[in-house]
Amino acid sequence: MQHQAASMKRNLFHQDYIDEQFNELEELQDDDNPNFVEEVVNLFFTDSVRLIRNVDLALANEPCDFGRLDDLMHQFKGSSSRCKRAFQGVKQEYATLKTKLDAYFQVAREAS
């Protein structure tokens, strides 16, 4: 299981779903909080669901309030985007990332 978890993590890096910040988070994990990284990622996913819903609502309003949309995109990604197609890509990437990291955390828990 440890080999499988390590392999999954390498693939997540190679596919650019996670980066060096993920390793930095893992370094903060210890015996007192063995699921720290998973908890941080789950907080991100929880917050992202709210932000995605708010962006969807902002995009559905006509005329679109680009100021509100800009604020939401800054919260979500750290930069603004005013393109519906780009946002759809963000939603797809979110879903893919969540699925891949959920699988990784499950294998990692079983491995420890």
Backbone hydrogen bonds, N-H to C=O, Kabsch-Sander energy under -0.5 kcal/mol:
donor,donor_aa,acceptor,acceptor_aa,energy
5,A,1,M,-2.7
6,A,2,Q,-2.5
7,S,3,H,-2.3
8,M,4,Q,-2.5
9,K,5,A,-2.3
10,R,6,A,-2.3
11,N,7,S,-2.2
12,L,8,M,-2.2
13,F,9,K,-2.1
14,H,10,R,-2.8
15,Q,11,N,-2.1
16,D,13,F,-1.7
17,Y,12,L,-2.6
18,I,12,L,-1.2
22,F,19,D,-1.5
23,N,19,D,-0.9
24,E,20,E,-2.2
25,L,21,Q,-2.3
26,E,22,F,-2.3
27,E,23,N,-1.8
28,L,24,E,-0.7
28,L,25,L,-1.1
29,Q,25,L,-0.6
29,Q,26,E,-1.0
30,D,33,N,-0.7
33,N,30,D,-0.8
36,F,33,N,-1.5
39,E,35,N,-2.5
40,V,36,F,-2.5
41,V,37,V,-2.8
42,N,38,E,-2.6
43,L,39,E,-2.0
44,F,40,V,-2.1
45,F,41,V,-2.5
46,T,42,N,-2.5
47,D,43,L,-2.6
48,S,44,F,-2.6
49,V,45,F,-2.1
50,R,46,T,-1.3
51,L,47,D,-2.3
52,I,48,S,-3.3
53,R,49,V,-2.2
54,N,50,R,-2.4
55,V,51,L,-2.5
56,D,52,I,-2.7
57,L,53,R,-2.3
58,A,54,N,-2.3
59,L,55,V,-2.6
60,A,56,D,-1.6
61,N,57,L,-1.1
66,F,64,C,-1.4
69,L,65,D,-2.6
70,D,66,F,-2.6
71,D,67,G,-2.0
72,L,68,R,-2.5
73,M,69,L,-2.7
74,H,70,D,-2.1
75,Q,71,D,-2.0
76,F,72,L,-2.2
77,K,73,M,-3.1
78,G,73,M,-0.8
78,G,74,H,-1.2
79,S,73,M,-0.7
84,K,82,R,-0.6
87,F,83,C,-2.0
88,Q,84,K,-2.2
89,G,85,R,-1.8
90,V,86,A,-1.9
91,K,87,F,-2.5
92,Q,88,Q,-2.2
93,E,89,G,-2.7
94,Y,90,V,-2.6
95,A,91,K,-2.3
96,T,92,Q,-2.5
97,L,93,E,-3.1
98,K,94,Y,-2.8
99,T,95,A,-2.1
100,K,96,T,-2.5
101,L,97,L,-2.9
102,D,98,K,-2.5
103,A,99,T,-2.0
104,Y,100,K,-2.2
105,F,101,L,-2.9
106,Q,102,D,-2.0
107,V,103,A,-2.2
108,A,104,Y,-3.0
109,R,105,F,-2.4
110,E,106,Q,-2.1
111,A,107,V,-2.0
112,S,108,A,-1.1
112,S,109,R,-0.5
